[in-house]
Amino acid sequence: MAKKMKPQILIGLTVSAIYALSGCSQNSPRMTPPQKTASQVISHNSSNTLKARQAVPQRRQVKVQRQVAPQALVASQRFKKQALHHQSRIFQQFPPAQPQPQPQPQPQFQPVQRQQQMAAGMPGISVQEVRKIGDKIFQNESGGDVNKLVHWNKGEDFASMGIGHFTWYPAGRRQSFGNTFPGLLSYLESRGVRLPLWVQRAKHTGAPWKTRAQLMRDKNNPQVQQLQRILYETRYLQAEYIMQRAQRAMPKLVTTAPPHLRPMVAGNLNAVANSRGGWYPLIDYVNFKGEGLNRHGGYKRQNWGLLQVLEEMRPVSPGAEALNEFANAAMRVLQRRVRNSPRSRNEQRWLAGWNNRISTYRQAS
């Protein structure tokens, strides 16, 4: 005779299994469905087991869904209401930008507005273009020769430093053309460049060489070699410094010109700046011969800076015409300088080199 099954074994069986063991059909009308076991109650109440989901009849699942659906709808509507309220608070704190009025077409010559735009950051000049201009200035001033980054030209009473040949006068000497190298040194320090102690002192006292011959004797001195290496490694910072100098001069070029010449100066400046490659001649000439803001400077009270070139130009449109006219006017201004200069200076000897440099302004690149 078969042994009776222990009660604890039936605890884990389903309703279908119980019918099978008893030999009865689950669909038999004569059989009264047995009561649910404890395992069925536990499985029905648990939502984490697959058996519980299979044991729930389809009608019951539909019924549960119909009971839950209205609650989900209410929750969805409540969430939507809260989201709209939160969105309204965001718009109250940060209202949408109002449409800006369309800019009106400006007359041909609007110097003030255009110059303010230039002074705000010289738009349209990339880092690559800054470096390219810096390399051109280095080539113009020193032929790209590192040994000429600390230099003294024949016939001059000051040393020429860096890619822009910034002037550095010895202590006590009359500064006829300005003393620009100390300003560059301050800029390099502000950009994190550590200068040798002797250079920091000389920045305030003046160039440590009294004559060109003295500097030429010290060219292989470790201090001079150290300074040349620093000036080569910082050549692109020097290019930034030169461009910032030109940037500061742009608004002043127009306001310094006589009132009747301001529209023409502004128009010529815009024409060159808006030409392809036009920033190079403007920036290089400022470094080469200055801004020309002192209208009574120079020889015989006639200066030769950028302002004088813009005044010398005839009105032009952007493009090759503007670059050619700028170069032509620059040479006329420099030839006038040579005519006005003392004969003892023999500045005529420099005209050929100046012409070669000015000719590079005609090339749009």
C-alpha positions as CSV (number, residue, x, y, z in Angstrom):
1,M,0.0,0.0,0.0
2,A,1.4,3.4,-1.0
3,K,2.5,5.7,1.7
4,K,0.5,8.8,2.4
5,M,2.1,12.0,1.2
6,K,3.3,14.2,3.9
7,P,1.3,17.4,4.2
8,Q,4.4,19.6,3.8
9,I,4.9,18.3,0.3
10,L,1.5,19.5,-0.9
11,I,2.3,23.0,0.2
12,G,4.3,23.7,-2.9
13,L,1.9,22.2,-5.4
14,T,-0.5,24.2,-7.7
15,V,-4.2,23.6,-8.2
16,S,-3.6,21.7,-11.5
17,A,-1.1,19.3,-9.8
18,I,-3.6,18.5,-7.0
19,Y,-6.2,17.6,-9.6
20,A,-3.8,15.4,-11.4
21,L,-2.7,13.5,-8.3
22,S,-6.3,12.8,-7.3
23,G,-7.2,11.4,-10.8
24,C,-10.0,13.9,-11.4
25,S,-10.5,16.3,-14.2
26,Q,-10.2,19.9,-13.5
27,N,-13.3,20.5,-15.7
28,S,-15.4,17.8,-14.0
29,P,-18.8,19.4,-12.9
30,R,-19.2,16.9,-10.2
31,M,-16.1,17.9,-8.4
32,T,-16.1,20.8,-6.1
33,P,-12.9,22.8,-6.5
34,P,-10.7,22.3,-3.6
35,Q,-9.7,25.2,-1.4
36,K,-6.5,27.0,-2.3
37,T,-3.4,25.9,-0.5
38,A,-1.2,28.2,1.5
39,S,1.3,28.3,-1.3
40,Q,-1.3,29.6,-3.7
41,V,-2.2,32.4,-1.3
42,I,1.4,33.3,-1.0
43,S,2.0,33.1,-4.7
44,H,-1.1,35.2,-5.5
45,N,0.0,38.0,-3.1
46,S,3.6,38.1,-4.4
47,S,4.3,40.1,-7.5
48,N,7.9,39.0,-7.9
49,T,7.3,35.3,-9.0
50,L,6.3,34.0,-12.4
51,K,4.0,31.4,-11.0
52,A,1.8,34.0,-9.3
53,R,1.3,35.9,-12.6
54,Q,0.4,32.6,-14.4
55,A,-2.1,31.6,-11.6
56,V,-4.1,34.9,-11.9
57,P,-6.9,34.4,-14.4
58,Q,-7.1,36.6,-17.5
59,R,-10.4,38.2,-16.3
60,R,-8.8,39.2,-13.1
61,Q,-5.9,40.8,-14.8
62,V,-8.2,42.9,-17.0
63,K,-10.2,43.8,-13.9
64,V,-7.1,45.0,-12.1
65,Q,-6.1,47.0,-15.2
66,R,-9.5,48.7,-15.3
67,Q,-9.2,49.5,-11.6
68,V,-5.7,50.9,-12.0
69,A,-6.2,52.9,-15.2
70,P,-8.3,55.7,-13.7
71,Q,-5.7,56.1,-10.9
72,A,-2.9,56.4,-13.5
73,L,-4.9,58.9,-15.5
74,V,-5.3,61.1,-12.4
75,A,-1.6,60.8,-11.6
76,S,-0.7,61.7,-15.2
77,Q,-3.0,64.8,-15.1
78,R,-1.5,65.8,-11.7
79,F,2.0,65.5,-13.1
80,K,1.2,67.5,-16.2
81,K,-0.3,70.2,-14.1
82,Q,2.8,70.3,-11.9
83,A,5.0,70.4,-14.9
84,L,3.1,73.4,-16.4
85,H,3.3,75.2,-13.1
86,H,7.0,74.6,-12.9
87,Q,7.5,75.7,-16.5
88,S,5.6,79.0,-15.8
89,R,7.9,79.6,-12.8
90,I,11.0,79.1,-15.1
91,F,9.7,81.6,-17.6
92,Q,9.0,84.1,-14.8
93,Q,12.6,83.8,-13.6
94,F,14.1,83.7,-17.1
95,P,11.7,85.3,-19.6
96,P,12.2,84.5,-23.2
97,A,14.5,86.8,-25.2
98,Q,12.7,89.5,-27.0
99,P,13.3,89.7,-30.7
100,Q,16.0,92.1,-31.5
101,P,15.4,94.8,-34.1
102,Q,17.0,94.3,-37.4
103,P,20.1,96.4,-38.0
104,Q,19.5,99.3,-40.3
105,P,21.9,99.7,-43.2
106,Q,24.7,102.1,-42.3
107,P,26.0,104.9,-44.5
108,Q,29.3,104.2,-46.3
109,F,31.4,105.9,-43.7
110,Q,30.5,105.2,-40.0
111,P,33.8,105.5,-38.2
112,V,32.7,105.4,-34.6
113,Q,30.6,102.3,-34.7
114,R,33.1,100.3,-36.8
115,Q,36.1,101.3,-34.7
116,Q,34.3,100.3,-31.5
117,Q,33.8,96.9,-33.0
118,M,37.5,96.6,-33.8
119,A,38.4,97.7,-30.3
120,A,36.1,95.1,-28.8
121,G,38.2,92.2,-30.0
122,M,39.4,92.5,-33.6
123,P,36.8,90.1,-35.1
124,G,37.8,87.6,-37.7
125,I,41.4,87.1,-36.6
126,S,42.1,83.5,-35.6
127,V,45.0,82.2,-33.6
128,Q,46.6,80.8,-36.7
129,E,46.4,84.2,-38.4
130,V,48.0,85.8,-35.4
131,R,50.9,83.4,-35.6
132,K,51.2,83.9,-39.4
133,I,51.4,87.6,-39.0
134,G,54.0,87.2,-36.2
135,D,56.1,85.0,-38.5
136,K,55.9,87.7,-41.2
137,I,56.9,90.5,-38.8
138,F,59.9,88.3,-37.6
139,Q,60.9,87.8,-41.3
140,N,60.6,91.5,-42.0
141,E,62.6,92.7,-39.1
142,S,65.2,90.0,-38.6
143,G,65.0,87.8,-41.7
144,G,63.8,85.1,-39.4
145,D,67.3,85.0,-37.8
146,V,67.3,84.1,-34.1
147,N,70.7,85.9,-33.6
148,K,69.0,89.2,-34.6
149,L,66.4,89.0,-31.8
150,V,68.9,91.0,-29.7
151,H,70.3,93.5,-32.2
152,W,71.5,97.0,-32.8
153,N,71.2,98.4,-36.3
154,K,73.9,100.6,-37.8
155,G,73.2,104.3,-37.5
156,E,70.7,104.0,-34.7
157,D,71.2,105.0,-31.0
158,F,69.1,102.2,-29.5
159,A,69.0,98.4,-29.4
160,S,66.3,96.5,-31.3
161,M,64.8,93.6,-29.5
162,G,62.4,90.7,-30.3
163,I,60.5,89.9,-33.5
164,G,59.2,93.4,-33.8
165,H,62.6,95.0,-33.1
166,F,61.2,96.9,-30.1
167,T,63.3,99.9,-29.2
168,W,65.4,99.7,-26.0
169,Y,67.4,102.9,-25.1
170,P,70.3,102.9,-22.7
171,A,69.9,104.9,-19.5
172,G,69.9,108.7,-19.9
173,R,69.6,108.7,-23.7
174,R,67.0,110.8,-25.5
175,Q,64.3,108.6,-26.7
176,S,63.5,110.0,-30.1
177,F,61.4,107.1,-31.3
178,G,59.9,105.8,-28.0
179,N,61.1,103.1,-25.7
180,T,58.9,100.1,-26.5
181,F,60.8,97.1,-25.2
182,P,60.1,97.6,-21.5
183,G,56.4,97.5,-22.3
184,L,56.8,94.1,-24.0
185,L,58.7,92.7,-21.0
186,S,55.9,93.7,-18.7
187,Y,53.4,92.0,-21.0
188,L,55.5,88.8,-21.1
189,E,55.6,88.8,-17.3
190,S,51.8,89.2,-17.1
191,R,51.5,86.1,-19.3
192,G,53.6,84.0,-16.9
193,V,57.1,84.3,-18.5
194,R,59.9,84.3,-15.9
195,L,62.5,86.8,-16.9
196,P,66.1,86.6,-15.7
197,L,66.9,88.9,-12.8
198,W,69.2,91.1,-14.8
199,V,66.5,91.7,-17.4
200,Q,64.0,92.6,-14.7
201,R,66.4,95.3,-13.4
202,A,67.3,96.5,-16.9
203,K,63.7,97.0,-17.7
204,H,63.6,99.9,-15.4
205,T,67.2,101.2,-15.8
206,G,67.6,100.9,-19.6
207,A,69.5,98.7,-22.0
208,P,72.8,97.4,-20.5
209,W,74.8,98.3,-23.6
210,K,75.8,101.9,-24.3
211,T,76.8,101.4,-27.9
212,R,76.3,99.0,-30.8
213,A,79.9,97.9,-30.6
214,Q,79.5,96.9,-27.0
215,L,76.5,94.8,-27.8
216,M,78.2,93.1,-30.7
217,R,81.1,92.2,-28.4
218,D,78.6,90.6,-26.0
219,K,76.6,88.6,-28.6
220,N,78.1,85.3,-27.4
221,N,77.7,86.2,-23.8
222,P,75.6,83.7,-21.8
223,Q,73.2,86.5,-20.8
224,V,72.6,87.6,-24.4
225,Q,72.2,84.0,-25.5
226,Q,69.6,83.4,-22.7
227,L,67.7,86.5,-23.7
228,Q,67.6,85.5,-27.4
229,R,66.3,82.1,-26.5
230,I,63.5,83.6,-24.4
231,L,62.6,86.0,-27.2
232,Y,62.4,83.2,-29.7
233,E,60.3,81.0,-27.4
234,T,57.8,83.9,-26.8
235,R,57.6,85.0,-30.4
236,Y,53.8,84.4,-30.6
237,L,53.2,86.2,-27.4
238,Q,55.0,89.1,-29.0
239,A,52.7,88.9,-32.0
240,E,49.7,89.1,-29.6
241,Y,51.3,92.2,-28.0
242,I,51.8,93.9,-31.4
243,M,48.2,93.2,-32.4
244,Q,46.9,94.6,-29.1
245,R,48.9,97.7,-29.8
246,A,47.3,98.1,-33.2
247,Q,43.9,97.3,-31.6
248,R,44.2,100.1,-29.1
249,A,45.1,102.5,-31.9
250,M,42.2,101.8,-34.2
251,P,39.6,104.1,-32.6
252,K,42.2,106.9,-32.0
253,L,43.1,107.0,-35.7
254,V,39.7,108.4,-36.6
255,T,39.3,110.8,-33.7
256,T,42.8,112.2,-34.1
257,A,42.3,113.0,-37.8
258,P,41.0,116.5,-38.7
259,P,37.2,116.5,-38.8
260,H,37.0,116.9,-42.5
261,L,39.3,113.9,-43.0
262,R,37.6,111.5,-40.6
263,P,35.2,109.9,-43.0
264,M,38.0,109.2,-45.5
265,V,40.3,107.8,-42.8
266,A,37.5,105.6,-41.4
267,G,36.6,104.4,-44.9
268,N,40.2,103.6,-45.9
269,L,40.8,101.8,-42.6
270,N,37.6,99.7,-43.1
271,A,38.5,99.0,-46.7
272,V,42.0,97.6,-45.8
273,A,40.7,95.7,-42.7
274,N,37.9,94.1,-44.7
275,S,40.2,92.9,-47.5
276,R,41.6,89.4,-47.5
277,G,44.9,89.5,-45.7
278,G,44.3,93.2,-44.8
279,W,45.1,92.9,-41.1
280,Y,48.7,92.1,-41.8
281,P,49.7,95.5,-43.4
282,L,47.8,97.4,-40.7
283,I,49.4,95.6,-37.8
284,D,52.9,95.4,-39.4
285,Y,52.9,99.1,-40.3
286,V,52.0,100.1,-36.7
287,N,54.9,98.0,-35.5
288,F,57.1,99.2,-38.3
289,K,56.5,103.0,-38.1
290,G,54.0,103.6,-35.4
291,E,50.5,104.9,-35.1
292,G,51.3,108.5,-36.1
293,L,48.9,109.9,-33.5
294,N,51.3,112.8,-32.8
295,R,50.4,114.9,-35.7
296,H,53.3,117.3,-35.1
297,G,55.9,114.6,-34.6
298,G,58.5,113.5,-37.1
299,Y,60.7,115.6,-39.2
300,K,59.5,119.2,-40.0
301,R,56.4,118.5,-38.0
302,Q,55.3,115.8,-40.5
303,N,54.9,112.3,-39.1
304,W,55.0,109.0,-41.0
305,G,52.7,106.6,-39.0
306,L,49.6,104.6,-39.9
307,L,47.4,107.7,-39.6
308,Q,49.4,109.6,-42.2
309,V,49.2,106.6,-44.6
310,L,45.4,106.5,-44.3
311,E,45.2,110.2,-44.9
312,E,47.4,109.8,-47.9
313,M,45.3,107.2,-49.5
314,R,42.5,108.0,-51.9
315,P,39.1,106.5,-51.1
316,V,38.9,102.8,-52.1
317,S,36.8,99.7,-51.8
318,P,37.9,96.5,-50.0
319,G,40.0,94.1,-52.0
320,A,43.2,94.2,-54.0
321,E,42.6,97.8,-54.8
322,A,42.7,98.7,-51.1
323,L,45.9,96.8,-50.5
324,N,47.7,98.3,-53.5
325,E,46.6,101.8,-52.6
326,F,47.7,101.3,-49.0
327,A,51.2,100.2,-50.2
328,N,51.5,103.1,-52.6
329,A,50.5,105.6,-49.9
330,A,52.9,104.1,-47.4
331,M,55.8,104.5,-49.8
332,R,54.9,108.1,-50.5
333,V,54.8,108.8,-46.8
334,L,58.2,107.2,-46.2
335,Q,59.7,109.0,-49.2
336,R,58.5,112.3,-47.7
337,R,60.2,111.3,-44.4
338,V,63.5,110.8,-46.2
339,R,63.2,114.2,-47.9
340,N,62.5,115.8,-44.5
341,S,65.2,114.0,-42.6
342,P,68.6,115.5,-41.8
343,R,71.2,114.7,-44.5
344,S,73.6,113.5,-41.8
345,R,71.3,110.5,-41.1
346,N,71.5,109.4,-44.7
347,E,68.0,107.7,-44.6
348,Q,68.0,107.3,-48.3
349,R,69.9,104.0,-47.8
350,W,66.9,102.5,-46.2
351,L,64.4,103.2,-48.9
352,A,65.1,100.0,-50.9
353,G,64.6,97.7,-47.9
354,W,61.4,99.7,-46.9
355,N,60.1,99.2,-50.4
356,N,60.6,95.5,-50.2
357,R,58.7,95.3,-47.0
358,I,55.9,97.5,-48.2
359,S,55.5,95.3,-51.3
360,T,54.5,92.4,-49.1
361,Y,51.3,94.3,-48.3
362,R,50.0,93.9,-51.8
363,Q,49.8,90.1,-51.5
364,A,46.4,88.9,-50.2
365,S,47.2,85.8,-48.1
